[in-house]
Amino acid sequence: MADGPNATGRRKLGRPFTRLWSAYAISTLGTYFAFNAFSLILIRILHAGAAQVAALSASGAAVGALIALPLGPWVEHRRKRPVMMAMDLMRFAAMLTIPITYGFGALTFAQLLAVAIVVGAADITFTAASGAYLKALLPREDLLTANGRFESTQWSAIVLGPPLGGAAFALLGPVATVIADAVSYLLSALGIRAIGAGHEADAGDRATTVPEAGDRIRDRSTGLRAADLVAGWRHILGNPALRPLLLNNAMVSGLIMAGEPLLSVLMLGPLGLAPWEYGLAFAIPCLGGLVGSRLAPRLVARFGRATILRVAGTLRAVWPVGLAFLQPGLPGLVLVVVLEMGLITTISVYNPVLATHRLEQVGPGNVTRVLSAWSITTKTTIAAATALWGVIATVTSPRFGLGLAGALLLASPLLLPRGERVGLLAEHAPDPVSSVG
């Protein structure tokens, strides 16, 4: 079943979307230019081990998600564009503190953790607000194309960012990439501001504040009730097409990201790769992300959304177990590239299809809370898995931790929807214009 006449992705989506897309491209390039900057600073400057690297990733994500919990319902009642700008400026200010303290010789693990928490909370809030804004900005038939372009932009940034960032780290010092990342958030905020408050998307924003039937939402002037904080999860868990996808996404994201600090330690430590080689090992496979994100609309048009989610969701689970067999030198580098290429290609097909389906399944009165709940669930799972795998790697070895995560990932397709529930993905998406529940 095709998802609409826009399946080929060639349609023009208008100047406001182009400005939003450009802002996203700038901040995403900055993020991947500073790819694993905190891990590199910890390992190379503060001489931390696997446990501290994992602790930073886990604690920053977990506390950031906790802080973001009340922000989802709060953002639901507000215009999304100013919220997005505020989150960009918050990330800019937080990241800028790192080069300042480094210059005075006062950079510490505690400060990196505090910055990670602030950035983590702002990331979740920005993502939720931008999802609601995108749904108001574009008609339903354009959402898959838009999400495919965001996905393609992300992988383009990963192709360019890590090797350039690795070179900048080596040539300009450890905080050069952090400064670039901070500036990218400032430029993103300016780009979002350029969209203009008078655009019709702001009227669409106001539509997202309409309460859903049965929801107890206070007026913005009277604050939030406890029920508002769990409304996003209530919506997801009550939707048979979303519930298994959230569980699968949390498991896959948690296990993949739990292995990232271990892979960093293994490649930059025992395997002896230089920072630029480390960046290159992740840049080349991202070409697969460009291919996959461009193929996603065509594959959906030919085979249907349910089939693509099922097949791509299964294939992305088979690659990471091979990371346990990395060896020093060129053979190890080649193996990383091959495994990451397979993983990234299948992920880049899966992600825009999932993002589009998720937006279509949510009525306009609940978008921000659902996206916040989704992000918080994923990030807290990542945090818990990262912390646990840090302990496992310390007790055993990073290689063993990578192998265990990869083996468990092989069971993740069991959580994907199947049978009649797969049909729900294609047949029961509500109309985002007329539905409020």
C-alpha positions, 0 to 999 in steps of 0.5 A, a space after each residue: 500500500 503506497 503512502 500517497 502521491 508524494 512517495 518519490 520525494 520530489 515535491 517542493 515543500 515550500 520556503 518555511 519548510 526549507 528554512 526549518 530544514 536548513 536550520 536542522 542541517 546546520 545544527 546537525 552538522 555541528 552535532 556530528 562535527 563534535 561527534 563523541 567530543 565528550 568521550 574524546 575529551 574524557 579519554 584523551 584529556 581527563 584520562 577516563 576509562 570505560 566506566 566514566 565514559 559510560 557513566 557520563 553518557 548514562 547520567 546525562 541522558 537519564 537526568 536530562 530525560 527527568 528534567 524534560 518530563 514536565 516540559 512536554 505537557 508545558 510545550 503542548 500549550 505553547 507555540 512551538 517555534 519560540 520553544 525551539 528557538 529557546 532550546 537552541 539558545 539553551 544548548 548554545 549557552 551550555 556548550 559554550 561553557 566548556 571552552 571557557 573553563 578549559 581555557 582556564 584549566 578548570 574543566 572537570 567531569 562534573 561540568 561535562 555531566 552538567 552540560 550533558 544534562 542541560 543539552 539532553 533535556 533541551 534535545 528532548 524538548 526541541 524534538 517534541 516541539 519540532 515534531 508538532 511544528 512539522 505536523 502543523 506546517 505540512 499536509 499529511 501526504 508530505 510528512 514522509 518526504 519531509 522526514 526522509 529529507 531530515 534523515 538524509 540530512 542527518 546521514 550527510 552530516 555524519 559523513 562530513 562531520 566526524 572526519 572533519 571533527 577528528 581533524 579539528 580535534 587533532 589540529 586545533 585542540 580538544 574544544 574546537 569541535 565543541 565551539 563549532 557545535 555551540 555556534 551551530 545551535 545559535 545559527 539554528 535559532 536564527 534560522 528558525 526565527 527567519 521562518 516568521 511568526 506570521 506564517 500559517 504554521 503558527 495557526 496550526 500550532 494553536 490547533 495542537 492545544 485542543 484537548 483530546 476527548 477524555 484528557 484533563 488538560 488545564 489552561 496554560 495559566 493554571 499549570 499542569 496536573 499529574 495526569 498531563 505528565 503521563 498522557 503521552 504514555 497513555 496514548 502510546 500504550 493504548 494504541 496497538 500500532 504504536 505500543 510494540 514499536 515503542 518497546 522495540 525502539 527502546 530495546 534497539 536504541 538502548 543496546 546499540 547506544 550502550 555499545 558506543 562508549 565501549 566501541 570508543 574505548 576499544 578502538 581508541 585504546 587497545 586497537 590503537 586507532 587515531 581520532 581521524 581513523 575513528 571518525 572515518 570508520 563512522 563517516 564512510 558507512 553513513 553513505 548507506 544512510 543517504 541511500 536508505 533515506 532516499 529509498 524509504 519513500 519508494 520502498 513504502 510506495 511499492 511494498 507498503 509501510 507495514 512491510 518496510 517497518 517489519 523488514 527494515 526493523 528486523 535487518 537492523 538488528 543483525 549487524 552489531 554482534 560482529 563488532 565483538 570480533 574487531 582486530 587491530 589494523 586495517 582488517 578491524 577498520 574494514 570490518 567496522 565499516 562493513 558492519 556499520 554500513 549495513 546497520 546504518 542503511 537499514 536504520 535510515 530506511 526504518 527511521 523516516 517511515 517510523 517517524 511518519 507513522 508516529 505523527 499520523 497516529 497521534 491526534 493534534 491535541 497530544 503530539 508534543 506529549 507523545 513525542 516527549 514520552 517517546 524520547 524520554 522512554 528511549 533516552 532513559 532506556 539508553 541511559 540504563 543500558 549504557 550504565 549497565 554495560 559500563 559495569 559489564 565492560 569493567 568487570 569483563 571487557 569492552 569486547 565482551 560487552 559489545 558481543 553481549 549487546 549484539 547477541 541480545 539485539 538479535 531477539 529485538 525483532 520479536 517485539 515488532 508488530 505482526 499479524 493483524 497489528 501490522 495491518 494497523 500501521 497502514 490502515 488505521 492512521 487518523 486524519 491529522 486535520 480532522 482528528 483530535 483523539 
